[in-house]
């Protein structure tokens, strides 16, 4: 069943009106016909099983058959604060983070990051990254589209986490030895939390940045005895948190 998103204002008593680029995608790419089933999410946690009723010039009309609260979202908010990587690695990171249940992805400019984005480039990148997040949310049947924030400094990221009262903040760090800190973090992981995960760029975090993290109450953890690439580290810890929150252990 194909999956699309609609704003709650587009949902009527028994009908949903799909507008924007999705209309063209439904008509000319997927070649959908009246009578086909489609899954619609309204971004608030509700899913609608619908049937395509008609295509009008600028919208698709779908009839609601059933509605339910989505079970596709994790019971906790996980924000991935990702140090800016080189090339197109951010696109892969965002795609997979969304599939693993992240609520938001925040690109972070750190001291060792090779990539530097001016305001114009950052805006263009954000638009591209948000489109990737939406596509991944559709593919993985998420009921919400995770937000990709504008690039911020590490100091700004720490302030955001402090101001919004995140309950658990983790920073994988290669100098952290043993898995005790990670075990303790997983024991503290629970539904209803806001969880922040900080991942460094290819060059890793500077020692001063780690000291700053400690001062802000961020917990350094190990991801094992091997050194992981930046595009692997975040996905590794997101996978563990996802399994923990969904009751695997």
QUIFEN-V76117 format. One record per run of one state. SS is the DSSP state (H for helix, E for strand, L for the rest). FROM is the first residue (numbers start at 1). LEN is the number of residues. Records with the same first field share a line. If there is no record, write none. Layout:
SS: FROM-LEN / FROM-LEN
This chain:
L: 1-1 / 6-2 / 12-3 / 19-2 / 30-7 / 42-4 / 57-2 / 70-7 / 84-5 / 100-4 / 110-9 / 140-7 / 164-4 / 173-7 / 189-5 / 200-7 / 216-3 / 222-8 / 246-4
E: 2-4 / 11-1 / 15-4 / 37-5 / 46-11 / 59-11 / 77-7 / 104-6 / 147-7 / 168-5 / 194-6 / 219-3
H: 8-3 / 21-9 / 89-11 / 119-21 / 154-10 / 180-9 / 207-9 / 230-16
